[in-house]
Amino acid sequence: MFLLTDNKAGAPSTVQPAELKHAAALPWPAGVAPLMLAPMQGLTNRALRGYFIEQVRPDVVFTEFMRVNAAAAVKRLSKVDLQEIAAAEEGVPLVVQLVGHGREALVSAARAAQEAGAAHINLNMGCPYGRMTSGLTGGGMLRRPADLAEIIPPLREAVSGTFSVKLRAGYDEPDLVLALLPLFERAGVDFIVIHPRTVVQEYNGAADHAVTARVVRATRLPVIANGDIRTVADGERVMRETGAAGLMLGRGAIADPLLFQRLRVVVPALPGLTERREELGRYLRAMQARYAGLFCGDMQVMGKLKAIIAHMDDPELTKTLKELRRAKTLRAFETVIEQLDAGKGGSLP
């Protein structure tokens, strides 16, 4: 964890004591800036979360988003999702992220998640890819911000633990988030995770953390910065320039799990080629073993491994990464990892 200084002294706030009646203990200790593992659909399943917890112990982890079934009368969350729910994993707080639409469906799903053991609930208002067509979900919710006044307060009322939102800066207007802060404060949202791109940008362009800084200055709610934090320099810059309460690491951490420890100054910020090669081999072997216990068949396991390396871009390991992506069988994939063990992985000529 980072030590947390008071970066928000003198910041304006509209929060009144009565509006804090739902405030719950945050899923990280007071006085530190948490490093969180981002929710990433198709990636941050319990196998990968388990690896990160074992190796680098994020301060907070999130589930992949859990789809809320607005059409179901009772079963708002799938049986598979309900089995993923807990208050913590190996002592690390677990935040359950919901994606869906409709006040009744979301409130019902939040209650079901809590009955299954959730202590921390997060609403996804940032995913740029629509997964349901019967209503606006994820980042699509920002297309009709007026509707959020009918959703956020009752959803917060239904959650006995912490309730947070993860959102983009806006749908197509990057300052929308500023207009939503009074609603979040009045409703008693516990913290905000901001990815400072618009929904229509998807992952194009750069995350504009000047937006994050404006959000931090405009609210006393803890603001977690997310987006384009791939190196120690990125993390330090974002913390310094925004005054955020902490960082959420996504694609950068998937590419380099030790980014958590690099930010904590536990391991070198700029590792050499040999260290990166050895870490890549350890990472992929460990995830192969974990995926074998969770997924069926070599092709599913290899598909999940390739989803990890899709986020890697190391110029000195170009040849190795290219060979891993081209592997047609799990055995061929393993052969490339064995070459890493032998010290043969490296860049293209």
C-alpha positions as a Python dict, from the first residue, in 0.01 Angstrom:
ca = {
    (1, 'M'): (0, 0, 0),
    (2, 'F'): (102, 360, -52),
    (3, 'L'): (104, 588, 248),
    (4, 'L'): (-183, 829, 197),
    (5, 'T'): (-138, 1200, 254),
    (6, 'D'): (-425, 1444, 274),
    (7, 'N'): (-443, 1554, -88),
    (8, 'K'): (-791, 1694, -58),
    (9, 'A'): (-757, 1955, 215),
    (10, 'G'): (-993, 2242, 148),
    (11, 'A'): (-1183, 2059, -126),
    (12, 'P'): (-1547, 2166, -156),
    (13, 'S'): (-1807, 1919, -41),
    (14, 'T'): (-2183, 1899, -45),
    (15, 'V'): (-2190, 1598, 188),
    (16, 'Q'): (-2393, 1657, 503),
    (17, 'P'): (-2385, 1433, 813),
    (18, 'A'): (-2734, 1298, 741),
    (19, 'E'): (-2614, 1182, 403),
    (20, 'L'): (-2350, 959, 561),
    (21, 'K'): (-2601, 737, 744),
    (22, 'H'): (-2522, 444, 514),
    (23, 'A'): (-2145, 487, 533),
    (24, 'A'): (-1974, 152, 586),
    (25, 'A'): (-1615, 58, 658),
    (26, 'L'): (-1421, 94, 336),
    (27, 'P'): (-1260, -224, 202),
    (28, 'W'): (-911, -90, 276),
    (29, 'P'): (-745, 43, 594),
    (30, 'A'): (-763, 409, 684),
    (31, 'G'): (-455, 615, 612),
    (32, 'V'): (-326, 422, 313),
    (33, 'A'): (-383, 448, -59),
    (34, 'P'): (-508, 110, -185),
    (35, 'L'): (-388, -68, -494),
    (36, 'M'): (-687, -253, -644),
    (37, 'L'): (-706, -522, -909),
    (38, 'A'): (-954, -402, -1171),
    (39, 'P'): (-1253, -609, -1281),
    (40, 'M'): (-1188, -731, -1635),
    (41, 'Q'): (-1445, -947, -1804),
    (42, 'G'): (-1306, -1282, -1917),
    (43, 'L'): (-987, -1233, -1716),
    (44, 'T'): (-1030, -1164, -1346),
    (45, 'N'): (-1200, -1493, -1262),
    (46, 'R'): (-1120, -1667, -934),
    (47, 'A'): (-818, -1843, -1086),
    (48, 'L'): (-645, -1519, -1179),
    (49, 'R'): (-757, -1341, -861),
    (50, 'G'): (-612, -1630, -663),
    (51, 'Y'): (-276, -1595, -837),
    (52, 'F'): (-261, -1222, -771),
    (53, 'I'): (-358, -1268, -407),
    (54, 'E'): (-92, -1535, -361),
    (55, 'Q'): (182, -1344, -540),
    (56, 'V'): (125, -973, -478),
    (57, 'R'): (-180, -944, -252),
    (58, 'P'): (-377, -649, -391),
    (59, 'D'): (-549, -442, -124),
    (60, 'V'): (-888, -500, -292),
    (61, 'V'): (-1002, -735, -569),
    (62, 'F'): (-1318, -721, -782),
    (63, 'T'): (-1521, -994, -947),
    (64, 'E'): (-1579, -990, -1318),
    (65, 'F'): (-1908, -812, -1368),
    (66, 'M'): (-2214, -1017, -1278),
    (67, 'R'): (-2501, -976, -1520),
    (68, 'V'): (-2833, -886, -1363),
    (69, 'N'): (-3126, -1061, -1531),
    (70, 'A'): (-3397, -797, -1554),
    (71, 'A'): (-3644, -1045, -1702),
    (72, 'A'): (-3625, -1301, -1422),
    (73, 'A'): (-3884, -1273, -1148),
    (74, 'V'): (-3659, -1418, -877),
    (75, 'K'): (-3317, -1537, -997),
    (76, 'R'): (-3149, -1209, -1083),
    (77, 'L'): (-2797, -1357, -1070),
    (78, 'S'): (-2681, -1684, -1223),
    (79, 'K'): (-2595, -1984, -1010),
    (80, 'V'): (-2236, -1963, -1131),
    (81, 'D'): (-2208, -1599, -1026),
    (82, 'L'): (-2361, -1666, -686),
    (83, 'Q'): (-2092, -1927, -622),
    (84, 'E'): (-1824, -1661, -682),
    (85, 'I'): (-1958, -1428, -414),
    (86, 'A'): (-1784, -1377, -82),
    (87, 'A'): (-1688, -1094, 151),
    (88, 'A'): (-1320, -1165, 94),
    (89, 'E'): (-1081, -1408, -73),
    (90, 'E'): (-790, -1528, 139),
    (91, 'G'): (-841, -1224, 359),
    (92, 'V'): (-844, -973, 71),
    (93, 'P'): (-1172, -778, 44),
    (94, 'L'): (-1375, -885, -259),
    (95, 'V'): (-1603, -632, -429),
    (96, 'V'): (-1893, -782, -624),
    (97, 'Q'): (-1958, -585, -941),
    (98, 'L'): (-2307, -579, -1090),
    (99, 'V'): (-2400, -477, -1444),
    (100, 'G'): (-2761, -440, -1545),
    (101, 'H'): (-3052, -202, -1577),
    (102, 'G'): (-3376, -125, -1401),
    (103, 'R'): (-3414, -18, -1039),
    (104, 'E'): (-3610, -323, -927),
    (105, 'A'): (-3373, -570, -1092),
    (106, 'L'): (-3057, -404, -958),
    (107, 'V'): (-3194, -373, -604),
    (108, 'S'): (-3306, -736, -609),
    (109, 'A'): (-2966, -848, -739),
    (110, 'A'): (-2782, -649, -472),
    (111, 'R'): (-2991, -817, -202),
    (112, 'A'): (-2925, -1159, -353),
    (113, 'A'): (-2552, -1089, -362),
    (114, 'Q'): (-2555, -992, 4),
    (115, 'E'): (-2750, -1303, 97),
    (116, 'A'): (-2476, -1501, -79),
    (117, 'G'): (-2211, -1333, 135),
    (118, 'A'): (-2114, -1007, -37),
    (119, 'A'): (-1993, -726, 189),
    (120, 'H'): (-1904, -482, -90),
    (121, 'I'): (-2119, -404, -396),
    (122, 'N'): (-2014, -202, -702),
    (123, 'L'): (-2227, -84, -992),
    (124, 'N'): (-2062, -99, -1335),
    (125, 'M'): (-2135, 224, -1521),
    (126, 'G'): (-1829, 214, -1738),
    (127, 'C'): (-1813, -95, -1960),
    (128, 'P'): (-1820, 36, -2319),
    (129, 'Y'): (-1944, -289, -2469),
    (130, 'G'): (-2317, -354, -2445),
    (131, 'R'): (-2399, -707, -2332),
    (132, 'M'): (-2777, -672, -2304),
    (133, 'T'): (-3009, -511, -2554),
    (134, 'S'): (-3326, -474, -2347),
    (135, 'G'): (-3193, -176, -2153),
    (136, 'L'): (-2895, 52, -2103),
    (137, 'T'): (-2624, -119, -1900),
    (138, 'G'): (-2264, -48, -1806),
    (139, 'G'): (-2142, 268, -1974),
    (140, 'G'): (-2474, 286, -2155),
    (141, 'M'): (-2634, 406, -1831),
    (142, 'L'): (-2453, 737, -1883),
    (143, 'R'): (-2658, 802, -2198),
    (144, 'R'): (-2952, 888, -1972),
    (145, 'P'): (-2800, 1039, -1658),
    (146, 'A'): (-3135, 1170, -1538),
    (147, 'D'): (-3248, 808, -1486),
    (148, 'L'): (-2970, 752, -1233),
    (149, 'A'): (-3155, 956, -971),
    (150, 'E'): (-3418, 679, -969),
    (151, 'I'): (-3159, 401, -942),
    (152, 'I'): (-2863, 505, -724),
    (153, 'P'): (-3047, 604, -400),
    (154, 'P'): (-3263, 288, -369),
    (155, 'L'): (-2968, 71, -465),
    (156, 'R'): (-2758, 233, -194),
    (157, 'E'): (-3045, 189, 51),
    (158, 'A'): (-3052, -184, -22),
    (159, 'V'): (-2681, -236, 44),
    (160, 'S'): (-2580, -278, 408),
    (161, 'G'): (-2204, -285, 335),
    (162, 'T'): (-2015, -52, 106),
    (163, 'F'): (-2166, 61, -221),
    (164, 'S'): (-1945, 210, -491),
    (165, 'V'): (-1970, 300, -858),
    (166, 'K'): (-1717, 248, -1136),
    (167, 'L'): (-1779, 479, -1426),
    (168, 'R'): (-1638, 652, -1730),
    (169, 'A'): (-1602, 1030, -1745),
    (170, 'G'): (-1923, 1042, -1948),
    (171, 'Y'): (-2095, 882, -2244),
    (172, 'D'): (-1964, 1123, -2507),
    (173, 'E'): (-1900, 1427, -2286),
    (174, 'P'): (-1599, 1398, -2051),
    (175, 'D'): (-1737, 1632, -1783),
    (176, 'L'): (-2059, 1440, -1713),
    (177, 'V'): (-1910, 1275, -1405),
    (178, 'L'): (-1882, 1615, -1234),
    (179, 'A'): (-2256, 1668, -1268),
    (180, 'L'): (-2324, 1329, -1107),
    (181, 'L'): (-2116, 1387, -793),
    (182, 'P'): (-2395, 1556, -591),
    (183, 'L'): (-2620, 1256, -659),
    (184, 'F'): (-2351, 1012, -545),
    (185, 'E'): (-2287, 1217, -231),
    (186, 'R'): (-2654, 1255, -135),
    (187, 'A'): (-2719, 886, -191),
    (188, 'G'): (-2428, 786, 34),
    (189, 'V'): (-2202, 621, -222),
    (190, 'D'): (-1888, 514, -35),
    (191, 'F'): (-1627, 558, -307),
    (192, 'I'): (-1592, 618, -680),
    (193, 'V'): (-1369, 451, -937),
    (194, 'I'): (-1316, 675, -1238),
    (195, 'H'): (-1179, 573, -1577),
    (196, 'P'): (-1130, 909, -1750),
    (197, 'R'): (-1228, 816, -2102),
    (198, 'T'): (-1576, 850, -2247),
    (199, 'V'): (-1781, 542, -2329),
    (200, 'V'): (-1767, 614, -2702),
    (201, 'Q'): (-1386, 625, -2685),
    (202, 'E'): (-1381, 264, -2567),
    (203, 'Y'): (-1004, 215, -2513),
    (204, 'N'): (-886, 452, -2784),
    (205, 'G'): (-677, 756, -2711),
    (206, 'A'): (-534, 820, -2366),
    (207, 'A'): (-700, 824, -2027),
    (208, 'D'): (-727, 1193, -1933),
    (209, 'H'): (-639, 1206, -1565),
    (210, 'A'): (-692, 1581, -1565),
    (211, 'V'): (-1057, 1472, -1542),
    (212, 'T'): (-968, 1254, -1243),
    (213, 'A'): (-804, 1552, -1075),
    (214, 'R'): (-1117, 1764, -1127),
    (215, 'V'): (-1332, 1491, -974),
    (216, 'V'): (-1101, 1465, -672),
    (217, 'R'): (-1119, 1841, -617),
    (218, 'A'): (-1498, 1843, -649),
    (219, 'T'): (-1585, 1581, -387),
    (220, 'R'): (-1476, 1448, -52),
    (221, 'L'): (-1573, 1096, -154),
    (222, 'P'): (-1266, 874, -201),
    (223, 'V'): (-1179, 865, -572),
    (224, 'I'): (-986, 568, -714),
    (225, 'A'): (-799, 641, -1037),
    (226, 'N'): (-813, 382, -1316),
    (227, 'G'): (-683, 382, -1672),
    (228, 'D'): (-344, 360, -1848),
    (229, 'I'): (-144, 284, -1534),
    (230, 'R'): (114, 47, -1675),
    (231, 'T'): (436, 146, -1499),
    (232, 'V'): (558, 280, -1167),
    (233, 'A'): (610, 618, -1334),
    (234, 'D'): (246, 615, -1450),
    (235, 'G'): (118, 533, -1102),
    (236, 'E'): (331, 792, -928),
    (237, 'R'): (233, 1058, -1179),
    (238, 'V'): (-138, 988, -1148),
    (239, 'M'): (-124, 995, -769),
    (240, 'R'): (82, 1314, -766),
    (241, 'E'): (-123, 1501, -1026),
    (242, 'T'): (-472, 1393, -918),
    (243, 'G'): (-461, 1349, -541),
    (244, 'A'): (-661, 1028, -585),
    (245, 'A'): (-728, 807, -283),
    (246, 'G'): (-574, 507, -458),
    (247, 'L'): (-517, 328, -785),
    (248, 'M'): (-699, 52, -971),
    (249, 'L'): (-467, -152, -1194),
    (250, 'G'): (-609, -333, -1495),
    (251, 'R'): (-431, -405, -1821),
    (252, 'G'): (-97, -295, -1679),
    (253, 'A'): (-125, -548, -1396),
    (254, 'I'): (-237, -828, -1626),
    (255, 'A'): (76, -767, -1832),
    (256, 'D'): (298, -741, -1523),
    (257, 'P'): (150, -873, -1195),
    (258, 'L'): (456, -743, -1010),
    (259, 'L'): (338, -388, -1088),
    (260, 'F'): (174, -398, -745),
    (261, 'Q'): (508, -472, -579),
    (262, 'R'): (694, -226, -800),
    (263, 'L'): (460, 52, -685),
    (264, 'R'): (517, -58, -325),
    (265, 'V'): (894, -38, -383),
    (266, 'V'): (930, -406, -293),
    (267, 'V'): (1087, -510, -625),
    (268, 'P'): (1271, -300, -888),
    (269, 'A'): (1063, -53, -1085),
    (270, 'L'): (1256, -132, -1405),
    (271, 'P'): (1346, -502, -1413),
    (272, 'G'): (1603, -640, -1653),
    (273, 'L'): (1535, -877, -1942),
    (274, 'T'): (1634, -1189, -1749),
    (275, 'E'): (1399, -1105, -1464),
    (276, 'R'): (1111, -1028, -1700),
    (277, 'R'): (1168, -1351, -1892),
    (278, 'E'): (1173, -1558, -1572),
    (279, 'E'): (864, -1386, -1435),
    (280, 'L'): (673, -1445, -1759),
    (281, 'G'): (751, -1817, -1742),
    (282, 'R'): (645, -1843, -1376),
    (283, 'Y'): (326, -1646, -1441),
    (284, 'L'): (212, -1853, -1739),
    (285, 'R'): (297, -2188, -1579),
    (286, 'A'): (108, -2097, -1263),
    (287, 'M'): (-194, -1975, -1458),
    (288, 'Q'): (-194, -2287, -1675),
    (289, 'A'): (-221, -2499, -1362),
    (290, 'R'): (-495, -2280, -1216),
    (291, 'Y'): (-694, -2270, -1540),
    (292, 'A'): (-670, -2650, -1575),
    (293, 'G'): (-862, -2677, -1250),
    (294, 'L'): (-1130, -2430, -1358),
    (295, 'F'): (-1185, -2482, -1731),
    (296, 'C'): (-1242, -2789, -1944),
    (297, 'G'): (-997, -2894, -2214),
    (298, 'D'): (-666, -2774, -2351),
    (299, 'M'): (-820, -2525, -2594),
    (300, 'Q'): (-1011, -2341, -2321),
    (301, 'V'): (-700, -2328, -2105),
    (302, 'M'): (-487, -2201, -2395),
    (303, 'G'): (-753, -1944, -2485),
    (304, 'K'): (-740, -1803, -2133),
    (305, 'L'): (-361, -1794, -2139),
    (306, 'K'): (-366, -1610, -2471),
    (307, 'A'): (-612, -1360, -2322),
    (308, 'I'): (-342, -1275, -2068),
    (309, 'I'): (-60, -1229, -2320),
    (310, 'A'): (-286, -1017, -2541),
    (311, 'H'): (-218, -738, -2291),
    (312, 'M'): (161, -773, -2307),
    (313, 'D'): (383, -551, -2518),
    (314, 'D'): (747, -597, -2427),
    (315, 'P'): (983, -503, -2713),
    (316, 'E'): (1257, -729, -2579),
    (317, 'L'): (1023, -1029, -2566),
    (318, 'T'): (857, -971, -2901),
    (319, 'K'): (962, -1306, -3048),
    (320, 'T'): (845, -1505, -2748),
    (321, 'L'): (509, -1327, -2727),
    (322, 'K'): (456, -1373, -3101),
    (323, 'E'): (527, -1747, -3072),
    (324, 'L'): (288, -1779, -2779),
    (325, 'R'): (11, -1604, -2971),
    (326, 'R'): (69, -1827, -3274),
    (327, 'A'): (70, -2155, -3080),
    (328, 'K'): (-197, -2391, -3214),
    (329, 'T'): (-190, -2642, -2929),
    (330, 'L'): (-130, -2625, -2557),
    (331, 'R'): (178, -2841, -2604),
    (332, 'A'): (322, -2588, -2850),
    (333, 'F'): (245, -2314, -2599),
    (334, 'E'): (427, -2511, -2327),
    (335, 'T'): (730, -2553, -2554),
    (336, 'V'): (769, -2175, -2578),
    (337, 'I'): (750, -2149, -2199),
    (338, 'E'): (1021, -2415, -2172),
    (339, 'Q'): (1239, -2200, -2393),
    (340, 'L'): (1191, -1917, -2145),
    (341, 'D'): (1308, -2151, -1870),
    (342, 'A'): (1619, -2223, -2075),
    (343, 'G'): (1687, -1853, -2117),
    (344, 'K'): (1615, -1857, -2491),
    (345, 'G'): (1317, -1624, -2502),
    (346, 'G'): (1399, -1288, -2652),
    (347, 'S'): (1324, -1034, -2919),
    (348, 'L'): (1296, -1074, -3292),
    (349, 'P'): (1619, -1005, -3483),
}
